[in-house]
Amino acid sequence: MTFPWERVSLTRSRAARMRSAAPLSVRRHVSRSSQWRRLRGRSALRLPLRSRALTDGLDLPTLAPSAERQGEPTGSLACDQEVTTQMIHDRPSEWGSPALPLRFPGTQIENPRGGFRRLPVAVHPETHAGLRSALVTCRRWTLVVLCIAAAGAAAGTASQSAAPRHGGTEGTRPQNCGLSSLRALHAISGGTALSADWTRVGRAFSRTVLTLTDLREAGLLVGLSLEGWRLTTEELVGLHTPAIVHFQNAHYSVLVDGDQDWVRWLDGGVEMRVSSAMEFSELFSGYCLLPDTATTSAGHPSLWFSNVHGQAGAVRGSTVCQTFGCENRGAKTIHIRAEPCSSGLRVAVVPGPTLRAGGKAAVRLEGEVRGASGIHVAKVMTDDPATPVRYLTIAYQRSVAVSALPRKLSGTCQRGASRQWTIWVRGSHDLHLPHVASGNPALSVSVRTPSQDEAPPEVRYAIDVATLPVPPGLHRGDLLVKTSDPATPLLRIPSDTAVRGFVRAVPRQAFFGFVRPGELARLRIVVAAPGIADFTVTGVRAEGTGIRVAEPEHRPDGSFVCVVELLPNLTPGTPVDGAITVATNVDGEEAVVVPVAGYVAD
């Protein structure tokens, strides 16, 4: 398909084929429009935005006259910054002819709720800067392509760029997150619209992509007056008022409430989510719809909850429990009804659903622990006009026993070389390692948080183990890991590290086994240092009873042979336990010790 920004010339036959492929409604507008007839014979046309050939077929928004000409104050949606773009079928675009700057009527007022910025009536949040438009310049015959592309966007392309949907499977009609959010806000605000009213709203706003203006008009049909606002997350949470919020990915949700540490919102108006204020700010575009206080204010709430969100932390059992206390601070009796919104949750109101003036009650939530983490949600419905619906939530993480893999660390390293290992520590979400130390003189340890690609979610920490420059030999010790888990305050990971030197003795141990009394037993030990040309054995000595060693013999390949003998006068039943020490000219390995063992039979 050829698009207008490619600016290519089309033949009449090709344009006719493309025009015939357009929807019937578009072809009627194109063929009947007087401006289309005037287009013929011109190489280019500058179309006014209110052109019937475009606005009738493509449903472009109608703009009010310029504020300067009306004598009204002006302001854009992005904090009085002048913005421009091009819009086709109510969708912004970056391509086409250069846009002309436009201004829209609107005021920036000081509101009693804190002097925030109220938006004009017409709001298109997917631009992230409010209403925008421009004039479009087209070449000859490209109007057909423009109509086909825009009509295709109205039929299917717009639905592809819509917000994420909830409920429904592939092959079924997706749920509209905008209308779902409006219905959820209507329920939280205590609305009394009938199902027939929502059916009429669904038919009137059946498009998948809805603007804030559409939602505001839909709210009026069900008796909910809304105002468009641009706020920060801190300002919005500080109002303590439910609102329809717009996210960066053209998705709508309902902000329920929030605190300094958390924000609760109904994703798509359906699924409850709890996140930090920073995480919510990354999603929030700044645009929202707040109930008009002049039409929805019902006074101060009579039913007060001491807490509406509980952090259970790491749970070791199969269930998680939380009790939420409430009090009737009004003068009339309040009736409470609680129901679970998540599976595996049981809800009870103690002592009962009737709460007299000044009375207190408790709502107990007990739910099953499923998965590594989760949230249980309960809805509390009352006849208090100020708080008709309240949500109670519990967030939890499944407790994971602290363990380390591998359970024992063994390795061999050449002297002068560096080798590293990694120990993975599994545990709960709130696990901390305040201190890690190495009892092995040949190893050093350090702690870090692994990335998601390195290890599964149960792994909380990675302990990097590296060798140190130590003399050759076998080094043993425990790696000590202190944890914040009360069940496992200390982890001990045994380790042994064999550091090989440049000088090698074969065999590493002179083992004679069982020797008969009076028998002369001998063993040859070859001492060499591959890679060292001037290697020399300067001496050898024996340590232990009944052991002697001959002078080393230098062989042509550069190695030395040491012969170890057991004396024949050893008493029967005597164990042989000693060693020979070979003196060399290699720095750091001046003395190479070879253990000697055996037993004189009876």
Sequence and secondary structure as in RCSB ss.txt:
>XXXX:A:sequence
MTFPWERVSLTRSRAARMRSAAPLSVRRHVSRSSQWRRLRGRSALRLPLRSRALTDGLDLPTLAPSAERQGEPTG
SLACDQEVTTQMIHDRPSEWGSPALPLRFPGTQIENPRGGFRRLPVAVHPETHAGLRSALVTCRRWTLVVLCIAA
AGAAAGTASQSAAPRHGGTEGTRPQNCGLSSLRALHAISGGTALSADWTRVGRAFSRTVLTLTDLREAGLLVGLS
LEGWRLTTEELVGLHTPAIVHFQNAHYSVLVDGDQDWVRWLDGGVEMRVSSAMEFSELFSGYCLLPDTATTSAGH
PSLWFSNVHGQAGAVRGSTVCQTFGCENRGAKTIHIRAEPCSSGLRVAVVPGPTLRAGGKAAVRLEGEVRGASGI
HVAKVMTDDPATPVRYLTIAYQRSVAVSALPRKLSGTCQRGASRQWTIWVRGSHDLHLPHVASGNPALSVSVRTP
SQDEAPPEVRYAIDVATLPVPPGLHRGDLLVKTSDPATPLLRIPSDTAVRGFVRAVPRQAFFGFVRPGELARLRI
VVAAPGIADFTVTGVRAEGTGIRVAEPEHRPDGSFVCVVELLPNLTPGTPVDGAITVATNVDGEEAVVVPVAGYV
AD
>XXXX:A:secstr
   GGG     HHHHHHHHHHS HHHHHHHHH HHHHHHTT SEEEE TT HHHHHHH        HHHHT  B 
 TTTT     EEETTEEES SS       B      TTTS EE  S   GGGSSS     EEEETTHHHHHHHHH
HHIIIIIHHHTS    S  TTS    HHHHHHHHHHHHTT    HHHHHHHHHHT  SS  HHHHHHHHHHTT  
EEEEE  HHHHHHTT  EEEEETTS EEEEEEE SS EEEEETTTEEEEE HHHHHHHEEEEEEEE HHHH   S
 SEEES SEEEEEEE SSEEEEEEEEEE SSS EEEEEEESSTTEEEEEES SEE TT EEEEEEEEE  SSEEE
EEEEEEES TT SEEEEEEEEEE    EEESSSEEEEEETT   EEEEEEE  TT    EEEE  TTEEEEEE  
 TTTS TTEEEEEEEEE    SEEEEEEEEEE S TT SEEEEEEEEEEE SSEEESSSEEEEEE TT  EEEEE
EEE TT TT  EEEEEEESTTEEE   EE TTS EEEEEEE TT  TT EEEEEEEEEESSTT SEEEEEEEEEE
  
